[in-house]
Amino acid sequence: MELSNNGNGLKKAALVASDESKLARDKLHPAWLALIRYCSELQHGEIERLKIQDGLPTLAEVTTKKVRFG
């Protein structure tokens, strides 16, 4: 991530990070992006079994979500 000393450092760093994120999305297969998005939305939980075929995630079997009280 680049930083700028011209007073716009945060704005420029955010733009560079955005470009890097877009580049990662362009390189990652949609199946990996879907798994990453699912994990992000799950926040807490477990994937007990993940099936991968030809280097790509194809199925998450038995996914449980933990709920803590207190």
C-alpha angles and dihedrals in degrees: 000000000000123000125204127213095202096092093266095083097127094046093049092045089052091051092050091048089050091052091049090049091051090049091052091050090051092052099042119084114245090245090061091046090052091051092048091048091049092050091049092051092045091056093176127029145071137272103208098189129016118190117210124187125183089354094304130106109247107168141008108209121202107000117189129192121213121218118193121199115206 
